[in-house]
């Protein structure tokens, strides 16, 4: 029987230094080849976000594609994963997350570029994403690698990032507000189920179904409305907390920088933190929160009504800037300056402690704010990742609509089931599948780097 310890060992092996180095090397290499595009062209990227190209084939607008990508990127991980990374790896993990995101912006550009350049449109069916640029960009002999990515992407959607981690975050936040001691249980034979899990799982599954049956266009419309509002609201809450604790900022920043490059200890020296722990937590949680190199976002980018790879690559790049450089940084700073990372807490409890201690509101109000943010973040991630899973399945089954409908209902079922699973198991499984997606995608990007650099540098010459 596969135990949690076995899953952890597999996780630690896959997320060892080789993969961490590969992710950073790809980002650094692209940054060099593209001449620091994530800095020099960031302003232009923002200007393209709301501009549309007339008369182009596709399923969603540029802004809708960005919102779908951001909906999947900005999930519970931007709160709980960041908080957990700092608790396990110390404040220095936040700096490594930001470093990963900086170089990841170049990777995200490359993914968006390739998604549009190598997509195929056949009878209104769009085939685009890593599986497309692996097969059509690298050649037919690479098709097994393309299929491997699609398989991993499909499972990541239904068993990891799209369903289990998100609904588990909602349940954790709901229980934190309404049933901290897990006293309210529903007994079915010898099985005790939390009412919070049951109600949250059922409601989110129902609302997800209402969106998903409308396909990619309904997903785009919903994300276009929810994502900007939820992101701006969360940013405002974090900024308020930081302003209320402004005297603690210098010490917090010093801790983040110092502990990124030195062996430290938690809470009185009980638990040691090595530089390896810090980097591993920062990079692993960094890719989880920004998805740069993972290969998920280009699936959404490929659906856009545009034939300009460079333009869409720049827009795709902004999702990492917003998701990690801004939102994750704010979360991490709140956790560090309130000392929440020292309290031996896990998951949503870390963020709840930080907001309760740092904001000038009653604790119940702070907990409700966290709950509201988690629900919005998680719900949009659930519907965004469904698109990724369906598109991967579409590639594998050559457009079999019946199989896609079955997958959709299984996806909704997994949203409900995820409400009852253990959080440690879920996070480890999700990060394992993350890595399995990232490897074929990063290989493709490395082999196609010259194409990306040649077209991009010529465009801006």
C-alpha positions as CSV (number, residue, x, y, z in Angstrom):
1,X,0.0,0.0,0.0
2,X,1.3,3.5,-0.9
3,X,1.7,5.5,2.3
4,X,2.1,9.2,2.8
5,X,5.8,8.6,3.6
6,X,6.3,6.9,0.2
7,X,4.5,9.7,-1.6
8,X,6.8,12.2,0.3
9,X,9.9,10.2,-0.8
10,X,8.8,10.2,-4.4
11,X,8.1,13.9,-4.2
12,X,11.5,14.7,-2.7
13,X,13.2,12.6,-5.4
14,X,11.4,14.2,-8.3
15,X,11.8,17.7,-6.8
16,X,15.5,17.2,-6.2
17,X,18.2,19.6,-7.4
18,X,18.3,18.3,-11.0
19,X,14.7,19.5,-11.8
20,X,15.1,22.7,-9.7
21,X,18.3,23.5,-11.6
22,X,16.6,22.7,-15.0
23,X,13.8,25.1,-14.3
24,X,16.1,27.9,-13.3
25,X,18.6,27.2,-16.1
26,X,15.8,27.4,-18.7
27,X,14.6,30.7,-17.3
28,X,18.1,32.2,-17.1
29,X,18.9,30.9,-20.6
30,X,15.7,32.4,-22.1
31,X,16.4,35.7,-20.2
32,X,19.8,35.9,-21.9
33,X,18.6,34.9,-25.3
34,X,15.6,37.3,-25.2
35,X,17.8,40.2,-23.8
36,X,15.9,40.6,-20.5
37,X,12.5,40.9,-22.2
38,X,10.6,40.5,-19.0
39,X,12.1,43.9,-17.9
40,X,12.5,45.8,-21.1
41,X,9.1,44.8,-22.7
42,X,6.9,44.6,-19.5
43,X,5.3,48.0,-20.2
44,X,4.4,46.9,-23.8
45,X,3.0,43.6,-22.4
46,X,0.6,45.6,-20.2
47,X,-0.5,47.7,-23.2
48,X,-1.4,44.6,-25.2
49,X,-3.6,43.1,-22.4
50,X,-6.8,44.9,-23.5
51,X,-6.1,45.3,-27.2
52,X,-7.8,42.9,-29.5
53,X,-6.9,41.8,-33.1
54,X,-9.9,42.0,-35.4
55,X,-10.9,39.1,-37.7
56,X,-8.7,36.4,-36.1
57,X,-9.7,32.8,-35.5
58,X,-10.0,31.5,-32.0
59,X,-12.3,31.0,-29.1
60,X,-11.7,33.7,-26.6
61,X,-10.3,37.3,-26.5
62,X,-6.8,38.2,-25.4
63,X,-8.0,39.4,-22.0
64,X,-10.2,36.4,-21.5
65,X,-7.3,34.0,-22.3
66,X,-5.2,36.0,-19.8
67,X,-7.9,35.7,-17.2
68,X,-8.3,32.0,-17.7
69,X,-4.5,31.6,-17.3
70,X,-4.5,33.8,-14.2
71,X,-7.6,32.0,-12.8
72,X,-5.6,28.7,-12.9
73,X,-2.4,30.4,-11.7
74,X,-4.0,32.5,-8.8
75,X,-5.4,29.7,-6.7
76,X,-5.2,28.5,-3.1
77,X,-1.5,28.1,-3.6
78,X,-1.0,31.9,-3.7
79,X,-2.1,31.9,0.0
80,X,-1.7,28.5,1.5
81,X,1.3,27.2,-0.5
82,X,3.2,30.4,0.0
83,X,2.5,30.4,3.8
84,X,3.5,26.7,4.0
85,X,6.7,27.2,2.0
86,X,7.8,29.9,4.4
87,X,6.8,27.8,7.5
88,X,8.8,24.8,6.2
89,X,11.7,26.6,4.4
90,X,11.8,29.8,6.4
91,X,11.3,33.4,5.1
92,X,14.2,32.9,2.6
93,X,11.9,30.7,0.6
94,X,9.9,33.8,-0.5
95,X,13.0,35.3,-2.1
96,X,13.6,32.1,-4.1
97,X,9.9,32.2,-5.2
98,X,10.4,35.7,-6.5
99,X,13.7,34.8,-8.2
100,X,12.0,31.8,-9.8
101,X,9.1,34.0,-11.0
102,X,11.5,36.6,-12.5
103,X,13.2,34.1,-14.7
104,X,9.9,32.3,-15.1
105,X,8.4,35.3,-16.8
106,X,10.8,34.6,-19.7
107,X,9.7,31.0,-19.7
108,X,6.1,32.1,-19.7
109,X,6.7,34.3,-22.7
110,X,8.3,31.4,-24.5
111,X,5.3,29.2,-23.8
112,X,2.8,31.8,-25.0
113,X,4.9,32.4,-28.1
114,X,5.1,28.7,-29.0
115,X,1.4,28.1,-28.2
116,X,0.3,30.5,-30.9
117,X,3.0,29.9,-33.4
118,X,2.5,26.1,-33.6
119,X,-1.2,25.7,-32.9
120,X,-3.4,24.1,-35.5
121,X,-7.0,25.0,-36.3
122,X,-9.0,22.2,-37.9
123,X,-12.8,22.7,-38.4
124,X,-13.0,25.2,-35.5
125,X,-11.1,22.7,-33.3
126,X,-8.0,24.3,-31.8
127,X,-5.0,22.1,-31.1
128,X,-2.6,24.2,-29.1
129,X,-0.3,24.0,-26.1
130,X,2.9,22.0,-25.3
131,X,1.7,18.8,-27.0
132,X,1.2,20.9,-30.2
133,X,4.6,22.6,-30.2
134,X,6.3,19.4,-29.2
135,X,4.8,17.5,-32.1
136,X,4.6,20.3,-34.8
137,X,7.6,22.3,-33.6
138,X,10.1,19.5,-32.9
139,X,8.7,17.0,-35.4
140,X,6.6,13.9,-35.6
141,X,9.3,11.7,-34.0
142,X,8.7,13.7,-30.7
143,X,5.0,12.7,-30.7
144,X,5.5,10.2,-27.8
145,X,6.8,13.1,-25.6
146,X,3.8,15.2,-26.7
147,X,1.4,12.4,-25.7
148,X,3.2,12.1,-22.4
149,X,2.7,15.7,-21.6
150,X,-1.0,15.5,-22.5
151,X,-1.4,12.5,-20.2
152,X,0.3,14.2,-17.3
153,X,-1.7,17.4,-17.9
154,X,-4.9,15.5,-17.9
155,X,-4.1,13.8,-14.6
156,X,-2.8,17.1,-13.1
157,X,-6.1,18.7,-13.9
158,X,-8.3,16.0,-12.4
159,X,-6.1,14.7,-9.6
160,X,-4.0,17.7,-8.5
161,X,-3.9,21.4,-9.2
162,X,-7.4,21.6,-10.7
163,X,-9.5,19.8,-8.2
164,X,-8.1,18.3,-5.0
165,X,-5.8,21.1,-3.8
166,X,-8.4,23.8,-4.5
167,X,-11.5,22.2,-2.9
168,X,-9.3,21.1,0.0
169,X,-8.3,24.8,0.5
170,X,-11.9,25.8,0.5
171,X,-12.8,23.1,3.1
172,X,-9.9,24.1,5.3
173,X,-10.9,27.7,5.2
174,X,-14.6,27.0,5.8
175,X,-13.8,24.7,8.8
176,X,-11.4,27.3,10.2
177,X,-14.4,29.7,10.4
178,X,-17.3,27.5,11.3
179,X,-16.0,24.3,12.9
180,X,-12.3,24.7,14.1
181,X,-12.6,21.7,16.4
182,X,-14.3,19.4,13.9
183,X,-17.2,18.9,16.3
184,X,-20.0,18.8,13.7
185,X,-19.8,15.4,12.0
186,X,-22.1,13.4,9.9
187,X,-21.8,9.7,10.7
188,X,-22.3,7.1,8.0
189,X,-21.7,3.7,9.6
190,X,-18.2,3.9,11.0
191,X,-17.2,6.8,8.8
192,X,-17.4,10.4,10.2
193,X,-17.7,13.2,7.7
194,X,-17.4,16.9,8.4
195,X,-20.5,18.9,7.6
196,X,-18.2,21.7,6.3
197,X,-16.6,19.2,3.9
198,X,-19.9,17.9,2.7
199,X,-21.6,21.3,2.2
200,X,-18.5,23.0,0.6
201,X,-17.8,20.1,-1.6
202,X,-21.4,19.8,-2.9
203,X,-21.8,23.6,-3.5
204,X,-18.5,24.1,-5.3
205,X,-19.1,21.0,-7.4
206,X,-22.6,22.3,-8.4
207,X,-21.4,25.8,-9.3
208,X,-18.4,24.3,-11.2
209,X,-20.8,22.1,-13.2
210,X,-22.9,25.2,-14.2
211,X,-19.9,26.9,-15.6
212,X,-18.2,23.9,-17.2
213,X,-21.2,22.7,-19.2
214,X,-20.9,26.0,-21.1
215,X,-17.4,25.2,-22.4
216,X,-14.4,27.4,-23.0
217,X,-16.4,30.5,-23.9
218,X,-18.4,30.4,-20.6
219,X,-15.2,29.8,-18.7
220,X,-13.7,32.8,-20.4
221,X,-16.6,35.1,-19.5
222,X,-16.8,34.0,-15.9
223,X,-13.0,34.4,-15.4
224,X,-13.1,37.8,-17.1
225,X,-15.4,39.1,-14.4
226,X,-14.2,37.3,-11.3
227,X,-10.4,37.3,-11.7
228,X,-9.7,41.1,-11.7
229,X,-12.1,41.8,-8.9
230,X,-10.7,39.0,-6.6
231,X,-7.1,39.8,-7.3
232,X,-7.5,43.6,-6.6
233,X,-9.5,42.8,-3.5
234,X,-6.8,40.5,-2.1
235,X,-4.0,43.0,-3.0
236,X,-5.9,45.7,-1.1
237,X,-6.3,43.6,2.0
238,X,-2.6,42.7,2.0
239,X,-1.6,46.3,1.5
240,X,-3.8,47.3,4.5
241,X,-2.1,44.7,6.7
242,X,1.3,45.9,5.6
243,X,0.4,49.5,6.3
244,X,-0.8,48.6,9.8
245,X,2.5,46.9,10.5
246,X,4.8,49.1,8.6
247,X,7.4,49.3,11.4
248,X,8.0,45.5,11.0
249,X,8.9,45.7,7.3
250,X,12.7,46.4,7.6
251,X,13.1,43.4,9.9
252,X,10.9,41.2,7.7
253,X,12.9,42.1,4.6
254,X,16.2,41.4,6.3
255,X,14.9,38.0,7.5
256,X,13.8,37.1,3.9
257,X,17.2,38.1,2.4
258,X,19.4,36.6,5.1
259,X,17.6,33.3,5.4
260,X,17.6,32.8,1.6
261,X,21.4,32.2,1.6
262,X,22.2,30.7,5.1
263,X,21.4,27.8,7.3
264,X,19.0,28.9,10.0
265,X,16.7,27.4,12.6
266,X,13.1,27.7,13.4
267,X,11.6,28.6,16.8
268,X,14.4,28.3,19.2
269,X,16.5,25.9,17.1
270,X,14.1,23.0,17.4
271,X,14.1,22.4,13.6
272,X,17.0,23.2,11.3
273,X,16.5,24.8,7.9
274,X,19.2,24.2,5.3
275,X,19.8,26.2,2.2
276,X,18.7,23.2,0.2
277,X,15.3,23.2,2.1
278,X,14.9,27.0,1.4
279,X,15.6,26.7,-2.3
280,X,13.6,23.5,-2.7
281,X,10.5,25.1,-1.0
282,X,10.9,28.4,-2.8
283,X,11.3,26.9,-6.3
284,X,8.8,24.1,-5.9
285,X,6.1,26.3,-4.5
286,X,7.1,29.0,-7.0
287,X,6.3,26.9,-10.0
288,X,3.1,25.8,-8.3
289,X,1.9,29.3,-7.9
290,X,3.1,30.8,-11.2
291,X,3.1,27.7,-13.4
292,X,6.0,29.0,-15.5
293,X,7.6,26.0,-17.2
294,X,4.7,23.7,-16.3
295,X,3.1,24.0,-19.7
296,X,-0.5,24.7,-18.5
297,X,-0.9,28.4,-19.4
298,X,0.0,27.9,-23.1
299,X,-3.1,25.7,-23.5
300,X,-5.3,28.7,-22.7
301,X,-3.1,31.1,-24.8
302,X,-3.6,28.8,-27.8
303,X,-7.4,29.5,-27.7
304,X,-7.0,33.2,-28.2
305,X,-8.3,35.1,-31.3
306,X,-4.8,36.1,-32.5
307,X,-2.1,35.1,-34.9
308,X,0.7,37.2,-33.3
309,X,2.9,34.8,-31.2
310,X,5.0,37.7,-29.8
311,X,2.1,39.8,-28.7
312,X,0.4,36.8,-27.0
313,X,3.7,35.7,-25.4
314,X,4.1,39.1,-23.8
315,X,0.5,39.0,-22.5
316,X,1.1,35.5,-21.1
317,X,4.2,36.7,-19.3
318,X,2.1,39.2,-17.2
319,X,0.2,36.4,-15.4
320,X,3.5,35.4,-13.7
321,X,4.1,39.0,-12.7
322,X,0.7,39.4,-11.2
323,X,0.4,35.9,-9.7
324,X,3.8,35.6,-8.0
325,X,5.8,38.8,-8.1
326,X,2.8,40.7,-6.7
327,X,0.3,38.4,-5.0
328,X,2.7,35.8,-3.6
329,X,5.1,38.5,-2.5
330,X,2.3,40.3,-0.6
331,X,1.2,37.0,1.0
332,X,4.7,36.1,2.0
333,X,5.4,39.5,3.5
334,X,2.2,39.4,5.5
335,X,3.2,36.0,6.9
336,X,6.8,37.1,7.8
337,X,6.1,40.5,9.3
338,X,3.3,39.1,11.6
339,X,5.5,36.2,12.7
340,X,2.9,33.7,11.6
341,X,5.6,31.4,10.1
342,X,6.9,30.7,13.6
343,X,3.6,29.5,15.1
344,X,3.9,25.8,14.1
345,X,0.8,26.0,12.0
346,X,0.0,24.6,8.6
347,X,-2.2,25.4,5.6
348,X,-4.8,28.1,5.9
349,X,-4.2,28.5,9.6
350,X,-0.9,30.3,8.9
351,X,-2.6,32.9,6.7
352,X,-5.5,33.2,9.2
353,X,-3.1,33.9,12.0
354,X,-1.3,36.5,9.9
355,X,-4.5,38.3,9.0
356,X,-6.0,38.1,12.4
357,X,-2.9,39.5,14.1
358,X,-2.1,42.1,11.4
359,X,-5.4,43.6,10.6
360,X,-7.4,46.0,12.8
361,X,-10.6,43.9,12.6
362,X,-12.2,41.3,14.9
363,X,-10.8,37.8,14.3
364,X,-14.1,36.5,12.8
365,X,-14.0,39.3,10.2
366,X,-10.4,38.4,9.2
367,X,-11.2,34.7,9.0
368,X,-14.2,35.5,6.7
369,X,-12.0,37.7,4.5
370,X,-9.6,34.8,4.1
371,X,-12.5,32.4,3.4
372,X,-13.9,34.7,0.7
373,X,-10.5,35.1,-1.0
374,X,-9.9,31.3,-0.9
375,X,-13.3,30.5,-2.3
376,X,-12.9,33.0,-5.2
377,X,-9.3,31.9,-5.9
378,X,-10.0,28.2,-5.7
379,X,-13.3,28.3,-7.8
380,X,-11.7,30.1,-10.7
381,X,-8.7,27.7,-10.6
382,X,-11.1,24.7,-10.7
383,X,-12.8,26.0,-13.8
384,X,-9.5,27.2,-15.4
385,X,-7.8,23.9,-15.0
386,X,-10.8,22.0,-16.4
387,X,-10.0,23.7,-19.7
388,X,-6.5,22.4,-19.6
389,X,-7.6,18.8,-18.8
390,X,-10.2,18.8,-21.6
391,X,-7.8,20.2,-24.2
392,X,-5.2,17.6,-23.3
393,X,-7.9,14.9,-23.6
394,X,-9.0,16.4,-26.9
395,X,-5.5,16.0,-28.3
396,X,-5.2,12.4,-27.0
397,X,-8.7,11.3,-28.4
398,X,-8.5,13.4,-31.6
399,X,-11.6,15.5,-30.6
400,X,-13.9,12.8,-29.2
401,X,-16.6,14.9,-27.6
402,X,-18.3,12.0,-25.8
403,X,-15.1,11.1,-23.9
404,X,-14.6,14.8,-23.0
405,X,-18.2,14.9,-21.5
406,X,-17.4,11.9,-19.4
407,X,-14.2,13.5,-18.3
408,X,-16.0,16.7,-17.3
409,X,-18.4,14.8,-15.0
410,X,-15.5,12.8,-13.5
411,X,-13.8,16.2,-12.9
412,X,-16.8,17.5,-11.1
413,X,-17.0,14.3,-9.0
414,X,-13.3,14.7,-8.0
415,X,-14.1,18.3,-6.9
416,X,-16.6,16.8,-4.4
417,X,-14.3,13.9,-3.3
418,X,-11.4,16.2,-2.8
419,X,-13.3,17.8,0.1
420,X,-12.6,14.7,2.2
421,X,-8.9,14.0,1.5
422,X,-5.9,14.8,3.6
423,X,-4.0,18.0,2.8
424,X,-0.5,16.6,3.1
425,X,-1.2,13.8,0.6
426,X,-2.9,16.2,-1.8
427,X,0.0,18.8,-1.9
428,X,2.6,16.1,-2.4
429,X,0.7,14.4,-5.2
430,X,0.0,17.7,-7.0
431,X,3.7,18.7,-6.9
432,X,4.7,15.3,-8.3
433,X,2.4,15.6,-11.3
434,X,3.6,19.2,-11.7
435,X,7.1,17.9,-12.2
436,X,6.0,15.2,-14.7
437,X,4.3,18.0,-16.7
438,X,7.2,20.3,-16.5
439,X,9.9,17.9,-17.8
440,X,8.6,17.4,-21.4
441,X,7.6,21.0,-21.7
442,X,11.0,22.3,-20.6
443,X,12.8,19.9,-23.0
444,X,10.7,21.3,-25.9
445,X,11.4,24.9,-24.9
446,X,15.1,24.3,-24.8
447,X,15.1,22.8,-28.2
448,X,13.0,25.6,-29.7
449,X,14.8,28.4,-27.9
450,X,16.6,29.6,-31.1
451,X,13.3,29.9,-33.0
452,X,11.8,31.9,-30.1
453,X,14.8,34.2,-29.9
454,X,15.2,34.7,-33.6
455,X,11.6,35.8,-34.2
456,X,11.4,37.9,-31.1
457,X,14.6,39.8,-31.6
458,X,13.7,40.4,-35.2
459,X,10.3,41.7,-34.2
460,X,11.8,44.3,-31.8
461,X,14.8,45.2,-34.0
